[in-house]
Amino acid sequence: MSLPMFKPLLMKWMSKLASQATTTVAPSICRLIPMSQAVSLATTEKVLKALQLLAQNYLYNQYSKNFYIAINVNDYVEHRAEVLQSYAQKLASRALEEGRAQHTDPMSNSERKIIHRIVSKMDGVTSYSEGEEPNRYVVVDIEG
């Protein structure tokens, strides 16, 4: 499907979102931060990334300029970061207790970065990514 087919849906969605969201604009950056009740949809990373990509493509086609769009519905991004932090800590603890590497399920690049950041702050464990996209995952292992 081409972008023009999505235009009516995207414009309707963006106008609904914009009416209930705060927007900040900087050169080549547009950030939409919806209020908690802004849009009711299945909030997963894939859905949010798809919406961001659609919005970026639409804006590029309209203005021949690159925009960065960040869509965060019902604080999904913050909630997911908290869940991943807890998960990283559990994996590190399990690796230390069992003395062997622990593996995550396949994750996106942004989620793997969160795991790596948390593990890097912990003593006695290290992390690295393995596999090929889209099945790339994190390994949390004991140091040494």
C-alpha positions as CSV (number, residue, x, y, z in Angstrom):
1,M,0.0,0.0,0.0
2,S,1.2,3.4,-0.8
3,L,1.3,6.4,1.5
4,P,-1.5,8.3,-0.3
5,M,-3.9,5.5,0.7
6,F,-3.0,6.1,4.3
7,K,-3.4,9.9,4.1
8,P,-7.0,10.1,5.2
9,L,-6.6,7.7,8.1
10,L,-3.3,9.4,9.2
11,M,-4.8,12.9,9.0
12,K,-7.9,11.9,11.0
13,W,-5.7,10.1,13.6
14,M,-3.2,13.0,13.8
15,S,-5.9,15.6,14.2
16,K,-7.6,13.6,16.9
17,L,-4.2,13.1,18.6
18,A,-3.2,16.7,18.2
19,S,-6.4,18.0,19.8
20,Q,-5.6,16.0,23.0
21,A,-1.8,16.2,23.0
22,T,1.0,18.6,23.6
23,T,3.3,19.3,20.7
24,T,6.8,20.8,20.7
25,V,8.5,21.6,17.5
26,A,12.2,22.3,16.9
27,P,14.1,22.5,13.6
28,S,13.5,19.2,11.8
29,I,12.0,17.7,15.0
30,C,8.3,17.3,15.8
31,R,7.4,15.5,19.0
32,L,3.9,14.6,19.9
33,I,3.3,13.7,23.5
34,P,-0.3,12.4,24.0
35,M,-2.2,12.9,27.2
36,S,-3.1,9.6,28.9
37,Q,-6.5,9.4,27.3
38,A,-5.5,10.7,23.8
39,V,-5.9,7.6,21.7
40,S,-7.2,4.1,22.5
41,L,-5.2,1.6,20.4
42,A,-3.2,-1.5,20.9
43,T,0.0,0.0,22.4
44,T,2.9,-2.1,21.4
45,E,6.3,-1.0,20.3
46,K,5.5,-2.3,16.7
47,V,2.2,-0.3,16.5
48,L,3.9,2.9,17.8
49,K,6.9,2.6,15.5
50,A,4.5,2.0,12.5
51,L,2.5,5.1,13.4
52,Q,5.7,7.1,13.8
53,L,7.0,5.9,10.4
54,L,3.7,6.8,8.7
55,A,3.7,10.2,10.2
56,Q,7.4,10.8,9.3
57,N,6.7,9.7,5.7
58,Y,3.7,11.9,5.4
59,L,5.5,14.9,6.7
60,Y,8.5,14.3,4.5
61,N,6.2,14.1,1.4
62,Q,4.4,17.3,2.4
63,Y,7.4,19.4,3.3
64,S,10.5,17.6,1.8
65,K,12.1,17.8,5.2
66,N,13.0,15.1,7.7
67,F,11.1,15.1,10.9
68,Y,11.6,13.0,14.0
69,I,8.2,11.9,15.4
70,A,8.0,10.2,18.9
71,I,4.6,8.8,19.8
72,N,4.0,7.7,23.3
73,V,0.5,6.6,24.1
74,N,-0.6,6.1,27.8
75,D,3.1,6.3,28.9
76,Y,3.8,3.0,27.1
77,V,7.5,3.9,26.6
78,E,8.1,4.7,30.3
79,H,6.2,1.6,31.4
80,R,8.1,-0.7,29.0
81,A,11.4,0.8,30.2
82,E,10.5,-0.1,33.8
83,V,9.5,-3.6,32.9
84,L,12.8,-4.1,31.0
85,Q,14.8,-2.7,33.9
86,S,13.2,-5.2,36.2
87,Y,13.7,-8.0,33.7
88,A,17.4,-7.1,33.2
89,Q,18.0,-7.2,37.0
90,K,16.3,-10.6,37.2
91,L,18.4,-12.0,34.4
92,A,21.6,-10.6,36.0
93,S,20.7,-12.1,39.4
94,R,19.9,-15.5,37.8
95,A,23.2,-15.5,35.8
96,L,25.1,-14.8,39.0
97,E,23.2,-17.5,41.0
98,E,23.3,-20.2,38.4
99,G,26.8,-19.3,37.0
100,R,25.6,-19.4,33.4
101,A,24.4,-17.2,30.7
102,Q,20.8,-16.1,30.5
103,H,19.1,-15.2,27.2
104,T,16.2,-12.9,26.4
105,D,13.6,-13.4,23.7
106,P,14.2,-11.5,20.5
107,M,14.0,-7.8,21.1
108,S,14.1,-4.5,19.2
109,N,17.3,-2.5,19.1
110,S,15.8,0.1,21.6
111,E,14.8,-2.6,24.0
112,R,18.2,-4.3,23.8
113,K,19.9,-1.0,24.6
114,I,17.9,-0.7,27.8
115,I,18.9,-4.2,28.9
116,H,22.6,-3.4,28.1
117,R,22.5,-0.1,30.0
118,I,21.0,-1.7,33.1
119,V,23.4,-4.7,33.1
120,S,26.5,-2.4,32.5
121,K,25.8,-0.8,35.8
122,M,25.8,-4.1,37.7
123,D,28.9,-5.8,39.1
124,G,29.9,-9.3,38.0
125,V,27.8,-9.5,34.9
126,T,28.1,-8.4,31.3
127,S,25.8,-8.4,28.3
128,Y,26.0,-8.7,24.5
129,S,23.6,-9.2,21.6
130,E,23.5,-12.3,19.4
131,G,21.5,-13.4,16.4
132,E,20.3,-11.7,13.3
133,E,17.5,-9.2,12.9
134,P,14.6,-9.5,13.6
135,N,15.6,-12.4,16.0
136,R,18.4,-10.6,17.7
137,Y,18.4,-11.1,21.5
138,V,20.5,-10.2,24.6
139,V,22.8,-12.6,26.5
140,V,23.5,-11.7,30.1
141,D,26.6,-13.6,31.3
142,I,28.9,-13.6,34.3
143,E,32.1,-11.6,33.8
144,G,35.4,-13.4,33.2
